Structures are given as structure tokens and as C-alpha cells.
Amino acid sequence: MSYTNGSGASTSTPDVIVVGEALVDVVSTSEGTMEHPGGSPANVAYGLARLGVRTSLLTSIGDDERGALIERHLGSAGVALLPGSKSPGRTASATATVGADGSASYEFDVSWELPPVHPAHFPKVLHTGSIASFLAPGAGSVKSLLERAHRECLVSYDPNIRPALLGSHAEALAVFEDLAPLADVLKLSDEDARWLYPGLTFEDAAARILELGAGLAVITMGSAGSLLATPATRVQIPSVQTVVADTIGAGDSYMAALIYGLLCRSTDGLAPSVLETLGRTASKAAAITVSRPGANPPTLEELTSELQPAV
């Protein structure tokens, strides 16, 4: 299978294509400042590749040193950058300030423009989210791609809300609810759910997502675990207890492991037992990630060994 970019070049289709921003996280802690490759979609792509999934990323990075850092980082896990993802200019950045409890707050220096893509064939899963789905002009290209993809493959979406980069709440909610019907799987963090739907419980927010057309709604709630809901059933998954280094990349590791689980599931669809396995696997991946600094998701070996039952 293949797709073509605007130049007509073609490339074989991986199992998952992730569409969205890649940037450099400038992380400031009490011990100093370091730079790490980041961006929610890039983190998801990296996490998938670490789990052995053939993954490509369609993004927009510059031809500067930060862009080269991102490319080396993604390549180390086996993520392929799709043609058109590099262009002259500056690579986006996000300054993350980590508090004493490991939580992070962000300031962004981001522009987002997606290269034109004309798919000839689609992957098994197309994933997008975060800044890429809200920030013009690239957000319009993301929506157009989802409109074509949602009838051809499984589409997953994680809005990963960044209020500092959005307009009014009404504008952002309209964009989100315009994209939600194009997704089969939609994940919100508890912070996302509170910001998008301040008057709703997490259960009601999940129900709203299902009403919009998603087949699986997932809400992660930190130490309170996660909720996985379909039109037929709801499953609560407890969190995995761990010592937190920081929370950078936790939601992205959860998302990567969720997609991995969807690719590996049996013919039981989204039965309660399948949801239970999906949620526990994703929760474990997130726990491994928060136990070490930065967006450092588990390898497949680490995840499967951690999931082995105690003897």
C-alpha cells in the first residue's frame, strides 16, 4: 500500500500514520533546564514504534538543529518521517515548567502547516490530535484528511487541550465537536474533559463523545484511573501505583498503548473483556512513563514483562 504527497512521491503504508506537531520541550526544573524532543503526536508515534508497531509521522519541523534532534530521536525508535515533514525554517518549541509534584505547565512557540497529502491507500490506524487539530492553517488540512480517512480506516483522536493556544472556549469546543464524529476512538484527559465540558461529569462527557459518533470514548483521570466507554458498556480501570518523576508524555504513552492494544485485539470487538485489557495495558504504559523523566515510553519488552502476573 502507498500514499502520495504533493510532489507525487510515494511510500509504503505503515500500520499507523500519526499526523501532528513535533517540537522540542524545553524542560525547566529546580535542577536546571534541558531540551527533549516532544509534541503529543510525535510522542504517540515514538511510543508506538517502541511497542514494535510500524509507524510513520506526518509533521512539520524545520531544518535547524532542533529539527535534527527530533528526527534523530524518532529514527532511534524506527519512526519514519513522511515526505514533506521537513521544510526550511525554525522548529517549534514548548517550555515546560515542572512543579514539585511532577506536574508540568507549558508555554508555546508553535506554528503549524501541514504538507498536502493525497492518500492512495490508508493505514490500519490514522491518529491525530493536540495543537495540530486546532491551529490554523494546518488544522484545516487535518480535518480534510480525517474526512477521507474515517471511512477507510480506524481513526483515533486525542485533543490534548492547550488553552494558551486556543481561542475562546466556544470556538475550541466547536472545532472539537466538528472533528469528533470523524473519530472511532477519542481520548480525553480529565483536564481536557473539565475544560471542554465544565458542567458535565466524566461519565456524561464520555456519553457526549459517543453521541457525537465515536465508537470508544476514553477519559484518563490520573491517580483515579481511566474510563473506557462504548454505546454498550462502560469499564473503570484503576491506575497503576508508581513513584512519579514527572507527568510529561503520560497521556501520549497511554494513547500509544491503547492503539497498540486495538491493533492486537481479537475478534471480540470492544467487549468488556477487551476494554479491560486495553485499559490495563495503557495504564501500565503511562505508569512506566511517569516513573522516569521526560516523555520516555516503554518498549514492548518492558510493557509485556510488567504486565506478567505475579507468580
C-alpha positions as CSV (number, residue, x, y, z in Angstrom):
1,M,0.0,0.0,0.0
2,S,1.1,3.5,-0.6
3,Y,0.2,7.2,-0.4
4,T,1.5,10.2,-2.3
5,N,2.5,13.6,-1.1
6,G,2.1,16.8,-3.1
7,S,5.1,16.1,-5.2
8,G,3.7,12.7,-6.4
9,A,6.3,10.7,-4.5
10,S,5.0,7.5,-2.9
11,T,5.9,5.4,0.1
12,S,4.7,2.2,1.5
13,T,1.9,2.4,4.1
14,P,2.8,1.6,7.7
15,D,0.3,0.1,10.2
16,V,-0.2,3.5,11.9
17,I,0.2,7.0,10.5
18,V,0.3,9.8,13.1
19,V,-0.5,13.3,11.9
20,G,0.5,16.3,14.0
21,E,3.2,18.5,15.6
22,A,6.7,17.6,16.6
23,L,8.5,20.1,18.7
24,V,11.2,20.5,21.4
25,D,10.2,20.5,25.0
26,V,12.4,22.9,27.0
27,V,12.0,21.5,30.5
28,S,12.8,23.7,33.4
29,T,13.1,22.1,36.9
30,S,14.7,23.1,40.2
31,E,17.8,21.3,38.9
32,G,18.2,23.3,35.6
33,T,16.9,23.3,32.0
34,M,17.1,20.5,29.4
35,E,15.7,20.1,25.9
36,H,13.8,16.9,24.8
37,P,12.0,16.1,21.6
38,G,8.3,16.3,22.2
39,G,4.8,17.2,20.9
40,S,1.9,15.0,21.6
41,P,1.5,13.4,18.2
42,A,5.3,12.8,17.9
43,N,5.3,11.3,21.3
44,V,2.5,8.9,20.3
45,A,4.4,7.9,17.2
46,Y,7.5,7.3,19.2
47,G,5.6,5.3,21.8
48,L,4.0,3.1,19.1
49,A,7.4,2.4,17.4
50,R,8.8,1.5,20.8
51,L,6.0,-1.1,21.1
52,G,7.0,-2.6,17.7
53,V,4.3,-1.0,15.6
54,R,5.3,0.1,12.1
55,T,4.7,3.8,12.4
56,S,5.1,6.9,10.3
57,L,4.7,10.6,11.3
58,L,3.4,13.4,9.1
59,T,4.5,16.6,10.7
60,S,6.2,19.9,10.2
61,I,9.8,20.5,11.5
62,G,12.4,23.0,10.5
63,D,15.9,22.4,9.0
64,D,17.6,23.6,12.2
65,E,19.4,21.8,15.0
66,R,16.1,21.2,16.9
67,G,14.6,19.6,13.8
68,A,17.6,17.4,13.5
69,L,17.3,16.4,17.2
70,I,13.6,15.4,16.6
71,E,14.5,13.4,13.5
72,R,17.3,11.5,15.3
73,H,15.0,10.8,18.3
74,L,12.2,9.5,16.1
75,G,14.5,7.5,14.0
76,S,16.1,5.8,17.0
77,A,12.7,4.1,17.6
78,G,12.1,3.4,14.0
79,V,9.5,6.1,13.2
80,A,9.6,7.2,9.6
81,L,9.1,10.8,8.7
82,L,6.7,11.1,5.8
83,P,7.8,13.2,2.8
84,G,7.1,16.9,3.2
85,S,7.6,16.8,7.0
86,K,10.8,18.9,6.8
87,S,11.0,22.4,5.5
88,P,13.2,25.5,5.8
89,G,12.7,27.4,9.0
90,R,12.5,27.1,12.7
91,T,11.3,24.1,14.7
92,A,8.5,24.7,17.2
93,S,9.2,24.5,20.9
94,A,7.3,24.3,24.2
95,T,8.7,25.4,27.5
96,A,7.6,23.0,30.3
97,T,8.0,24.1,33.9
98,V,7.9,21.1,36.2
99,G,6.5,21.6,39.7
100,A,7.5,19.8,42.9
101,D,4.7,17.3,42.4
102,G,5.9,16.4,38.9
103,S,3.1,18.2,37.1
104,A,4.1,20.4,34.1
105,S,2.8,23.7,32.8
106,Y,3.6,24.9,29.2
107,E,4.4,28.0,27.1
108,F,4.5,27.5,23.4
109,D,6.3,28.9,20.4
110,V,4.5,27.0,17.6
111,S,3.4,27.4,14.0
112,W,1.6,24.6,12.2
113,E,1.2,24.0,8.5
114,L,0.6,20.5,7.1
115,P,2.1,19.5,3.7
116,P,-0.5,18.4,1.2
117,V,-1.2,14.6,1.2
118,H,-3.2,12.6,-1.3
119,P,-3.6,9.0,0.1
120,A,-3.7,6.2,-2.4
121,H,-4.3,3.7,0.5
122,F,-4.8,4.2,4.2
123,P,-3.1,2.5,7.2
124,K,-4.8,0.4,9.7
125,V,-5.0,3.4,12.1
126,L,-4.7,7.1,11.5
127,H,-4.1,9.1,14.7
128,T,-4.1,12.8,15.2
129,G,-4.6,15.4,17.9
130,S,-3.3,18.2,20.1
131,I,-2.3,21.5,18.5
132,A,-2.5,20.1,15.0
133,S,-6.2,19.8,15.2
134,F,-6.8,23.4,16.3
135,L,-4.1,25.7,15.0
136,A,-4.6,27.2,11.5
137,P,-3.6,26.8,8.7
138,G,-2.7,23.1,9.4
139,A,-5.9,22.3,11.3
140,G,-7.9,22.6,8.1
141,S,-5.7,20.1,6.3
142,V,-6.0,17.7,9.3
143,K,-9.8,17.9,9.1
144,S,-9.8,17.2,5.3
145,L,-7.6,14.2,5.9
146,L,-9.9,12.8,8.6
147,E,-12.9,13.3,6.4
148,R,-11.3,11.0,3.8
149,A,-9.8,8.6,6.3
150,H,-12.7,7.8,8.6
151,R,-14.5,5.7,6.0
152,E,-11.2,3.8,5.1
153,C,-9.5,3.0,8.4
154,L,-9.8,3.3,12.2
155,V,-9.3,6.9,13.3
156,S,-8.1,7.9,16.8
157,Y,-8.1,11.4,18.2
158,D,-6.6,13.0,21.3
159,P,-7.3,16.7,21.5
160,N,-4.8,17.2,24.3
161,I,-6.2,20.7,25.0
162,R,-3.7,23.6,25.3
163,P,-5.8,26.6,26.3
164,A,-2.9,29.0,25.8
165,L,-3.0,28.2,22.0
166,L,-6.8,28.2,21.6
167,G,-9.3,31.0,21.0
168,S,-12.5,31.2,23.1
169,H,-14.0,28.1,24.7
170,A,-16.9,28.2,22.3
171,E,-14.6,28.3,19.3
172,A,-12.5,25.4,20.6
173,L,-15.5,23.3,21.5
174,A,-16.9,23.8,18.1
175,V,-13.7,22.6,16.4
176,F,-13.5,19.6,18.7
177,E,-17.2,18.6,18.2
178,D,-16.7,19.1,14.4
179,L,-13.8,16.6,14.4
180,A,-15.3,14.1,17.0
181,P,-17.7,12.4,14.5
182,L,-14.7,11.6,12.3
183,A,-13.0,9.6,15.0
184,D,-13.7,6.0,16.0
185,V,-11.6,6.3,19.2
186,L,-11.5,9.5,21.2
187,K,-9.4,10.1,24.3
188,L,-9.6,13.0,26.8
189,S,-7.6,13.6,29.9
190,D,-9.6,14.7,33.0
191,E,-8.2,18.2,32.4
192,D,-9.5,18.1,28.8
193,A,-12.9,16.9,29.9
194,R,-13.2,19.7,32.5
195,W,-12.2,22.4,30.1
196,L,-14.4,21.2,27.2
197,Y,-17.4,20.3,29.3
198,P,-17.2,22.1,32.6
199,G,-20.7,21.3,33.6
200,L,-20.5,17.5,33.0
201,T,-19.3,14.6,35.0
202,F,-16.6,12.4,33.3
203,E,-19.3,9.8,32.6
204,D,-21.5,12.4,31.0
205,A,-18.6,13.8,29.0
206,A,-17.9,10.3,27.7
207,A,-21.6,9.9,26.8
208,R,-21.5,13.2,24.9
209,I,-18.5,11.9,22.8
210,L,-20.4,8.7,22.0
211,E,-23.4,10.8,21.0
212,L,-21.2,12.7,18.6
213,G,-20.3,9.4,16.8
214,A,-17.2,7.9,18.4
215,G,-17.3,4.1,19.0
216,L,-15.0,4.3,22.0
217,A,-14.6,7.2,24.4
218,V,-11.7,7.1,26.9
219,I,-11.1,9.5,29.8
220,T,-7.9,9.3,31.8
221,M,-8.1,10.6,35.3
222,G,-4.6,10.3,36.7
223,S,-4.4,8.5,40.0
224,A,-8.2,7.9,39.8
225,G,-7.6,5.6,36.8
226,S,-9.5,5.7,33.5
227,L,-12.9,5.3,32.0
228,L,-13.5,3.4,28.7
229,A,-17.0,3.6,27.3
230,T,-18.8,2.4,24.3
231,P,-22.5,2.7,23.4
232,A,-23.0,-0.8,25.0
233,T,-20.8,-0.7,28.1
234,R,-18.5,1.2,30.5
235,V,-15.4,-0.1,32.2
236,Q,-13.5,1.7,35.0
237,I,-9.7,0.9,35.1
238,P,-7.7,1.6,38.3
239,S,-4.4,3.5,38.0
240,V,-1.1,1.7,38.4
241,Q,0.7,2.9,41.5
242,T,4.2,4.2,40.9
243,V,6.6,6.9,42.1
244,V,6.2,9.9,39.8
245,A,9.3,11.6,38.3
246,D,7.2,13.8,36.1
247,T,4.0,13.5,34.1
248,I,5.4,14.6,30.7
249,G,4.2,12.2,28.0
250,A,2.0,10.1,30.3
251,G,-1.2,10.7,28.2
252,D,0.7,10.1,25.0
253,S,2.1,6.8,26.3
254,Y,-1.4,5.8,27.3
255,M,-2.6,6.7,23.8
256,A,0.2,4.7,22.1
257,A,-0.5,1.6,24.2
258,L,-4.3,2.0,23.5
259,I,-3.7,2.0,19.8
260,Y,-1.3,-0.9,20.1
261,G,-4.0,-2.8,22.0
262,L,-6.6,-2.1,19.3
263,L,-4.2,-3.4,16.7
264,C,-3.6,-6.6,18.7
265,R,-7.2,-7.3,19.9
266,S,-9.0,-10.5,19.0
267,T,-12.3,-10.7,17.1
268,D,-14.2,-9.8,20.2
269,G,-14.5,-6.2,19.1
270,L,-15.0,-3.9,22.1
271,A,-16.5,-6.4,24.5
272,P,-16.0,-5.6,28.2
273,S,-13.1,-8.0,28.5
274,V,-11.4,-6.3,25.6
275,L,-11.9,-2.9,27.1
276,E,-10.4,-4.2,30.4
277,T,-7.3,-5.4,28.6
278,L,-7.0,-2.2,26.6
279,G,-7.3,0.0,29.7
280,R,-4.9,-2.0,31.9
281,T,-2.3,-2.2,29.2
282,A,-2.5,1.6,28.5
283,S,-2.5,2.4,32.2
284,K,0.7,0.4,32.8
285,A,2.4,2.1,29.9
286,A,1.5,5.5,31.4
287,A,2.8,4.4,34.8
288,I,6.1,3.3,33.4
289,T,6.5,6.7,31.6
290,V,5.8,8.8,34.7
291,S,8.3,6.8,36.7
292,R,11.1,8.3,34.7
293,P,11.9,11.8,33.5
294,G,10.6,13.2,30.2
295,A,8.5,11.5,27.5
296,N,10.2,8.2,27.7
297,P,7.6,5.5,26.9
298,P,8.2,1.7,27.5
299,T,9.5,-0.7,24.9
300,L,7.3,-3.7,24.2
301,E,9.6,-5.9,26.3
302,E,9.2,-3.6,29.3
303,L,5.5,-3.3,28.9
304,T,4.8,-7.1,28.5
305,S,7.2,-8.0,31.3
306,E,5.4,-5.5,33.6
307,L,2.1,-7.0,32.6
308,Q,3.0,-10.6,33.5
309,P,1.0,-11.8,36.5
310,A,2.9,-12.4,39.7
311,V,3.9,-16.0,40.3
